[in-house]
Amino acid sequence: MKRVVFLLSMVLVSSHGMTKSLGSTTESMEKYMVSSSDYVAGHPVSDYANRWWMWAFSVPDDVSPVRDKSGEFCQVSQQGDVWFLAGGYGSSKIKRTCVVPAGKYLFFPVINMAYWPRKEGAMTCDEAKKLAALNNDKLLNIQVSLDSVVARNPVDTRISSTSCFDIYEKIPRKYNPPKLYPSATDGYWVMLKPLDKGKHMLKFSAQYDREKGAYSKMAQDIEYELIIQ
């Protein structure tokens, strides 16, 4: 039996005070987004989708940023120049506050799927990729905004695994995790340039509309207050 996890994220960062304004409502958010064809910290932006899943699965459930309902654990296992933002597993409506060090890129899934075998080698890499793509081929809607500045073409953020990976790769060896290669992900991902210090409101949402299948109608609504300091 194949296992599948769906992750779909909508993040709205609500502010307790004034927020940084990025510009007028006619301005496009794309100027704050890094193209999926570019490199960040020596790696293609597209590589961070695989890296995000390995990060998400490396953290124990009791401190998981993905399962977190408040933002208390948003700093767990963050490393390097890119800061991962979490959505929620399955359909989720969550509000979080997250303190992020200045100078960090922000990477998050608006909506995505991941497939992996129950045991190593139980499916091929191509099979995992095709399964991960099914719901993403049937996207119903998608929205992304930062400080009320809206992304005009969020459908252009789609990223799929160019190479497969082991979703358990970052779990410490002392726990003897099984090898779950080939894992693959497909979805809509955003890499933001480092934000100015202060409070920011980030919002993203999406929903699938596949006729049938695992997580075929999933949607999520998640809000964040980002405090850059």
ABEGO torsion letter per residue (X at the ends): XBBBBBBBBBBBBBBABBBBBAEBAABBAAAABBBAABBBGGBBAAAAAAAAAAAAAABBAAABAAABAAGAAAABGBBEABBBBBBBBEBBBBBBBBBBBBGBBBBBBABBBBBBBABBGABBAAAAAAAAAAAAABBABBBBBBGGBBBABAAAABBBBABBBBAAAABBAAAGBBBBOBBBBBEBBBBBBBBBBEBBBBBBBBBBBBABEBGAABBBBBBBBBBBX
